[in-house]
Amino acid sequence: MNAIVVVGAGQAGLQIAECLRRGGHSGPLTLLGEERWPPYQRPPLSKKYLGGAVADERLFFRPLDYLAKQEIEFRASTQVVAIDRANTRVLLANGEQLAYAGLALATGARPRMLPVPGAEHPAVCYLRGLEDAQGLLVKLAAAARVVVIGGGFIGLEVAATACAAGKTVTVIEASERLLARAVAPIVSQYFADLHRTQGVALQFGAQVTRLVPLAGGGLSVELNDGTALPADLVLVGVGGLPNQELAAQAGLTCANGIVVDEFARTSDPLIVAAGDCTSHINRRYPTPLRLESVQNAVDQAKIAAFSLLGLAQPYQDLPWFWSDQYDVKLQIAGLSQSHDTAVVRGAAVSGAFSVFYFAAGALVAVDSVNRPADHMLARKLLSAQRAVTPEQAADVNFDLKLLL
Ligand SMILES: Cc1cc2nc3c(=O)[nH]c(=O)nc-3n(C[C@H](O)[C@H](O)[C@H](O)COP(=O)(O)OP(=O)(O)OC[C@H]3O[C@@H](n4cnc5c(N)ncnc54)[C@H](O)[C@@H]3O)c2cc1C
């Protein structure tokens, strides 16, 4: 028996299962998801879905009968509560046990909770899954005043959607700029200006100290500088935590994620992991990464499937990401954290520009705002590790395609 069990039926779990079938795994294949739905896309949840423009079914990756046709046994509402590595079995919440010859963990991540008094109030929302989004949609419709805690991608996308729906929106950010961990100050400034122009109030360097219920309904969001903001709805977007507990309890090495090598293998040779739940090695980078992105979930899942098929291939795909806010598309290629030089191609005032990041003279990342062609080119340049100079990048008259 060569049964493979995949735990977590999200972006990475589905990709692992499909790659296993495409790659020739002909034995039993079971995809276990604790949520009620078939595998679905999360990115629209903070964007078009929250704007009311997308039906639940449109989020599903595949038609309902697709998995059955692939002979992938998909079980919804099925939580794995333990991994018995000694007997190569997983234990389900309903008491059932499933034996595996190979096991893939794709358990994703969850929102970091706001650690302040009053945060358990029903007007305080988080956004990770479809159930969260369904609840948020209803609460948003009834709310007039929305406070978003956290000026990261999810917070800003919700702020943009709420603002477009006519709500009074305030974003509270602990650091001095938006998206501080992901982009250069010029991009942060662009998004701050964009949100302010749309009518969103931004408060920087602000810490939430507590949330106090108001007599007439809603909450008062109290900040460390003494400000109190009334809110009918509070959306917390202060980062994610990897769902690593199942792995850790089974004795697998975990450190800010399930630790995997460049072949997506955990510390147990029969178990691989992929997606938001992993701390992983990508050959492009000297230190382990934990990324929450569609690209990583998809590309790393393929590596995990290859390993289960005995065809180990190293993970070396270029990370990329996108975010939609209002009619602006931000696209990120590569990781800019190590940069020492950044140059701008185009002009921020025009609403279409890219920032090229260099470390020790080498191009490491490109953020593009409403310049999709730059983004696609950047992915090719970075993937092929082509030499680009800051002067070439900053010169809009220089055709970067010539470097490919
Ligand atoms: C609101 C939102 C917007 C986003 N926007 C973007 C974007 O614009 N661009 C981008 O690149 N990325 C975006 N992302 C990130 C992207 O969606 C994730 O990186 C991706 O979904 C990760 O896939 P995954 O399979 O690792 O995890 P998930 O998709 O979270 O899947 C994990 C699944 O495992 C299940 N699970 C966990 N534990 C168990 C268990 N013990 N038993 C059974 N099932 C279990 C979970 O319930 C979940 O269904 C967004 C994410 C969110 C939440």
Ligand as a Chemical Component Dictionary entry (heavy atoms), coordinates in Angstrom:
data_LIG
# 
_chem_comp.id                   LIG 
_chem_comp.type                 NON-POLYMER 
_chem_comp.pdbx_formal_charge   0 
_chem_comp.three_letter_code    LIG 
# 
loop_
_chem_comp_atom.comp_id 
_chem_comp_atom.atom_id 
_chem_comp_atom.alt_atom_id 
_chem_comp_atom.type_symbol 
_chem_comp_atom.charge 
_chem_comp_atom.model_Cartn_x 
_chem_comp_atom.model_Cartn_y 
_chem_comp_atom.model_Cartn_z 
_chem_comp_atom.pdbx_ordinal 
LIG C1  C1  C 0 -7.496 37.665 2.969  1  
LIG C2  C2  C 0 -6.266 37.158 2.294  2  
LIG C3  C3  C 0 -5.805 37.794 1.147  3  
LIG C4  C4  C 0 -4.651 37.326 0.503  4  
LIG N1  N1  N 0 -4.218 37.971 -0.610 5  
LIG C5  C5  C 0 -3.115 37.501 -1.253 6  
LIG C6  C6  C 0 -2.656 38.141 -2.437 7  
LIG O1  O1  O 0 -3.215 39.127 -2.894 8  
LIG N2  N2  N 0 -1.560 37.619 -3.046 9  
LIG C7  C7  C 0 -0.905 36.514 -2.559 10 
LIG O2  O2  O 0 0.089  36.066 -3.150 11 
LIG N3  N3  N 0 -1.319 35.911 -1.419 12 
LIG C8  C8  C 0 -2.404 36.381 -0.765 13 
LIG N4  N4  N 0 -2.831 35.758 0.378  14 
LIG C9  C9  C 0 -2.057 34.631 0.901  15 
LIG C10 C10 C 0 -2.444 33.315 0.262  16 
LIG O3  O3  O 0 -3.822 33.171 0.174  17 
LIG C11 C11 C 0 -1.830 32.199 1.114  18 
LIG O4  O4  O 0 -0.444 32.376 1.111  19 
LIG C12 C12 C 0 -2.199 30.818 0.614  20 
LIG O5  O5  O 0 -3.574 30.589 0.721  21 
LIG C13 C13 C 0 -1.440 29.775 1.414  22 
LIG O6  O6  O 0 -1.856 28.490 1.054  23 
LIG P1  P1  P 0 -1.699 27.285 2.091  24 
LIG O7  O7  O 0 -2.242 26.099 1.401  25 
LIG O8  O8  O 0 -0.333 27.274 2.638  26 
LIG O9  O9  O 0 -2.642 27.669 3.300  27 
LIG P2  P2  P 0 -4.228 27.794 3.320  28 
LIG O10 O10 O 0 -4.743 28.237 2.005  29 
LIG O11 O11 O 0 -4.546 28.591 4.527  30 
LIG O12 O12 O 0 -4.724 26.295 3.533  31 
LIG C14 C14 C 0 -4.479 25.588 4.721  32 
LIG C15 C15 C 0 -5.699 24.749 5.015  33 
LIG O13 O13 O 0 -5.359 23.768 5.971  34 
LIG C16 C16 C 0 -6.429 23.609 6.858  35 
LIG N5  N5  N 0 -5.954 22.944 8.074  36 
LIG C17 C17 C 0 -5.098 23.449 9.006  37 
LIG N6  N6  N 0 -4.879 22.528 9.977  38 
LIG C18 C18 C 0 -5.597 21.435 9.640  39 
LIG C19 C19 C 0 -5.788 20.165 10.263 40 
LIG N7  N7  N 0 -5.187 19.862 11.412 41 
LIG N8  N8  N 0 -6.601 19.271 9.658  42 
LIG C20 C20 C 0 -7.222 19.576 8.475  43 
LIG N9  N9  N 0 -7.081 20.759 7.857  44 
LIG C21 C21 C 0 -6.276 21.683 8.428  45 
LIG C22 C22 C 0 -6.887 25.046 7.053  46 
LIG O14 O14 O 0 -8.171 25.121 7.617  47 
LIG C23 C23 C 0 -6.833 25.557 5.624  48 
LIG O15 O15 O 0 -8.036 25.293 4.955  49 
LIG C24 C24 C 0 -3.960 36.200 1.034  50 
LIG C25 C25 C 0 -4.426 35.573 2.199  51 
LIG C26 C26 C 0 -5.567 36.048 2.829  52 
LIG C27 C27 C 0 -6.051 35.355 4.066  53 
# 
loop_
_chem_comp_bond.comp_id 
_chem_comp_bond.atom_id_1 
_chem_comp_bond.atom_id_2 
_chem_comp_bond.value_order 
_chem_comp_bond.pdbx_ordinal 
LIG C1  C2  SING 1  
LIG C2  C3  SING 2  
LIG C2  C26 DOUB 3  
LIG C3  C4  DOUB 4  
LIG C4  N1  SING 5  
LIG C4  C24 SING 6  
LIG N1  C5  DOUB 7  
LIG C5  C6  SING 8  
LIG C5  C8  SING 9  
LIG C6  O1  DOUB 10 
LIG C6  N2  SING 11 
LIG N2  C7  SING 12 
LIG C7  O2  DOUB 13 
LIG C7  N3  SING 14 
LIG N3  C8  DOUB 15 
LIG C8  N4  SING 16 
LIG N4  C9  SING 17 
LIG N4  C24 SING 18 
LIG C9  C10 SING 19 
LIG C10 O3  SING 20 
LIG C10 C11 SING 21 
LIG C11 O4  SING 22 
LIG C11 C12 SING 23 
LIG C12 O5  SING 24 
LIG C12 C13 SING 25 
LIG C13 O6  SING 26 
LIG O6  P1  SING 27 
LIG P1  O7  DOUB 28 
LIG P1  O8  SING 29 
LIG P1  O9  SING 30 
LIG O9  P2  SING 31 
LIG P2  O10 DOUB 32 
LIG P2  O11 SING 33 
LIG P2  O12 SING 34 
LIG O12 C14 SING 35 
LIG C14 C15 SING 36 
LIG C15 O13 SING 37 
LIG C15 C23 SING 38 
LIG O13 C16 SING 39 
LIG C16 N5  SING 40 
LIG C16 C22 SING 41 
LIG N5  C17 SING 42 
LIG N5  C21 SING 43 
LIG C17 N6  DOUB 44 
LIG N6  C18 SING 45 
LIG C18 C19 SING 46 
LIG C18 C21 DOUB 47 
LIG C19 N7  SING 48 
LIG C19 N8  DOUB 49 
LIG N8  C20 SING 50 
LIG C20 N9  DOUB 51 
LIG N9  C21 SING 52 
LIG C22 O14 SING 53 
LIG C22 C23 SING 54 
LIG C23 O15 SING 55 
LIG C24 C25 DOUB 56 
LIG C25 C26 SING 57 
LIG C26 C27 SING 58 
# 
